[in-house]
Amino acid sequence: MINRTSIVFVAVLVAFGVLQGLAFARWPELEKTSVPSFLWPLILSLAIDVAIRPAVAAGKLTDLRTETRFAGLLGSVLAFMAVRWAVPTL
């Protein structure tokens, strides 16, 4: 079942993938950081999951399913790769 929390979570991660792709196109030296580019969406996903945990425990939000987390991560990576392909440098 798709709920509002899931839709917002996936949309935020896809938007992050686009912004990350644009940032990497503008500043190529980001490729040389100690955190690889494929881990950035995973870190954001974890941060969002931890941030909403109190609201989920209080019953204000529904918990994120594993499928939702996977869809968000996959969408973020695909958006990042699409932007990097379409905009090699800025």
Helices and strands as residue ranges (DSSP letters): H 4-26, G 28-32, G 37-39, H 40-57, H 66-86
